[in-house]
Amino acid sequence: MSKNRPDAAQNDGSIYPDTLLTHGGNHPEDFHGFVNPPVVHASTVLFPNVKSMRDGSRTYHYGRRGTPTTAALEEAITALEGAAGTKLATSGLNAIALALLSCLKAGDNVLIVDTCYGPTRELADRLLPRYGITATYFDPSVGAEVEGLFQDNTRALFLESPGSLTMEMLDIAPLVAAAKARGARVLMDNTWATPLFYQPIRDGIDLSIQAATKYIVGHSDTMIGTVAASAEAWPDLEATHGWLGLHVAPDDVYLALRGLKTLSVRLERHQRNATAVAEWLQSRPEIREVRYPALAGSPGHNLWSTYFKGACGLFTFAFDKRVSEAQSEAFLDALKLFGLGYSWGGYESLAIPVRLNGIRTASPASVVEAGPMVRLHVGLEDPRDLIADLEQALAAAIPA
Ligand SMILES: *Cc1c(COP(=O)(O)O)cnc(C)c1O
């Protein structure tokens, strides 16, 4: 490793993740010694002569195909994920679309976990069929038996763990093994764990997807996605990205790079705060179940311990059956510090009501035998204030 320059050797796991976050993608010597890469606003790249236009001797050719700013983020994510390469997308959902398009063609089928992020299902059910691609869903509790769901034309398996809303954990190894035996690519939406707490590619997954909008950006001010690929999946990913003409604006890329530097310290605090809040909720009589896989006694805790090195600030809880939908909504309305809003992974605490009706097709929505559900994102506030907020909202909405 030359001075300030983690090189390709960084991908082999020989440098610890916190160091990769700190230095990944930075090449001060290329930019007069400035620590951070420049925000390059660009379309045209000038060539000194026709020969250099033709021989590929220049690193950059055209703004859409990459700049020193996009290269810095791609390089940092590649190192963190232990990948062969990374491509950027305009949002997390766009990254999911890019990853799916890179490994599917007309006539193919993709097997998707039933607890996938809702818009992933919309994409698979509404857009992909126009191009002759079908999607089938599988129960997240299935293990090696997923084998029986593969059809002759199943070319990809799409995972998300924990799943959106209900936080159901997957037993990843037998799923990957079944897909490999069938020669199918495995994709994983790894937004919850981030590459700090789980590295899909090291477990044989081909495409690791991040809604970087969430923790990598970390400040609720930019939307961006990343797809990191194994050596086998990389050529298709790179080509598909180019054909689609995907390009992320440099200021947004820069904000993701900046967020990356503090990802580890923020996540540590999100986990600590979420644990405090989850434990407090567990002790409340109004609450039936807290679904935070890092918490002992939470569903999926054993799978979480098997696969993940940590947890973020996002989890779901279910009220007792005696709590009505109207009381649950009154509770949400009474919250003062927890904002009501979509997305998560920023510094601030958020809450949303969770409704499972009609969004699952391969497994029972009644996994949670309880009353109404709420998803919390626990931010970086003092957890004592967050708990006080939850306590006053419970008191206001739900009579003892
Ligand atoms: C938010 C989210 C996405 C989509 O990210 P956007 O940047 O909002 O498009 C994808 N997957 C999961 C699990 C998410 O929570």
The ligand as an SDF file (V2000), in Angstrom:
LIG
                    3D

 15 15  0  0  0  0  0  0  0  0999 V2000
  -35.4250    2.3540    1.0210 C   0  0  0  0  0  0  0  0  0  0  0  0
  -35.1010    1.0000    0.5460 C   0  0  0  0  0  0  0  0  0  0  0  0
  -34.7750    0.7610   -0.7860 C   0  0  0  0  0  0  0  0  0  0  0  0
  -34.8800    1.8350   -1.8450 C   0  0  0  0  0  0  0  0  0  0  0  0
  -33.9980    2.8880   -1.6640 O   0  0  0  0  0  0  0  0  0  0  0  0
  -34.3060    4.3030   -2.3550 P   0  0  0  0  0  0  0  0  0  0  0  0
  -32.9960    4.9840   -2.3390 O   0  0  0  0  0  0  0  0  0  0  0  0
  -35.3590    4.9350   -1.5010 O   0  0  0  0  0  0  0  0  0  0  0  0
  -34.8030    4.0250   -3.7310 O   0  0  0  0  0  0  0  0  0  0  0  0
  -34.4010   -0.5010   -1.1540 C   0  0  0  0  0  0  0  0  0  0  0  0
  -34.3580   -1.5010   -0.2660 N   0  0  0  0  0  0  0  0  0  0  0  0
  -34.6780   -1.3310    1.0200 C   0  0  0  0  0  0  0  0  0  0  0  0
  -34.6060   -2.4870    1.9510 C   0  0  0  0  0  0  0  0  0  0  0  0
  -35.0700   -0.0730    1.4710 C   0  0  0  0  0  0  0  0  0  0  0  0
  -35.4410    0.0940    2.7360 O   0  0  0  0  0  0  0  0  0  0  0  0
  1  2  1  0
  2  3  1  0
  2 14  2  0
  3  4  1  0
  3 10  2  0
  4  5  1  0
  5  6  1  0
  6  7  2  0
  6  8  1  0
  6  9  1  0
 10 11  1  0
 11 12  2  0
 12 13  1  0
 12 14  1  0
 14 15  1  0
M  END
$$$$
